[in-house]
Amino acid sequence: GRTILDLTEGLQLRRSRVMGAWRIELSGFTDTMRQRLTAYGLFHEIISWKLRMFVPADSSGLPVLERVLDRFPIERVGEREAA
């Protein structure tokens, strides 16, 4: 639950708890990346006035995750700091 995947171009994938549900969140994207990531199948929500992007949690999530990782390969696997 504390693992973070650092991807190329400054992106990160992590598990986040949002509104009581676990999700896979993509962070570090720019405005120019947003349209491409949405075309890959990620969805976005505005939470606390911040745009956040997530991988779908249903059966369509795996192909979306594969597209993201094909375009932005993993550079490093790390862990979150303990609070």
N, C-alpha and C positions, 0 to 999 in steps of 0.2 A: 503493500500500500504506500510505501514511501519512495518507491523507485521513480526516477525521472529519466526520460530518454531525451538527450540533447540531439537535435537533428541539425542538418546543415542550414545555413542562412538564419541562424539564431532562433529556430523554432524549438519548442519543447512539448513533449507528450507526457501527461501525468494523469493519475486517477484523482478525481475531485468529487467531493460530496456536495451536490447542489439540490436544494429543496427536498432533502431526505433521500435522494437516490444517488448511487455511485455512477459517475460518467467518466469517459476518457476525454480530457480537455486538451486542446492544442492552444498554446500561447506563444507569444513572440512574433505573431504575424503582423504584416504591415497592411495599410489600406489597399495597396496595389495587389497584394496576395489574396485578399479576401474574396474577390470574384472567382479566381481560379480555384480556391479551396472549396467554395460553395459548389462549383461545377464538379469537383471531385466527389461531392456528396456530403460534406460536412454541413452541419446546420449551426446557426448562430442565434444567440439570445442576448438581450441587454439586461444585465443583472447589476443592480446598484449603479446605474448610469455608465456601465462599462460593457463593451461588446466582447462576448466570449464565444469561442467556437468549440464544437463538440463532434465526436464521431458518433454516428447513430448506434444505439444499443441493441437494435434488432438484427435480423439476419443480413441486412445490407451493410452492416458495420465492417465486416471483415474485408470485402472488396474495397471499401473506402479507405480503410487503414493501409491496405496494400498499395493503393495509388499514392497515398501520401508518402509512404516509406520508399516507394520507387523514385519519386521526384525529390524527396528530401531525406537521404539516407541517414542512419544513426551514426553520430560521431562519438558519442560517449554515453555510458550508462552510469548514473549517479543516484544518490539518495538525498532526500530532503533533510534539512537540519532538524533535529528534535526541538520542539517548542519549549 
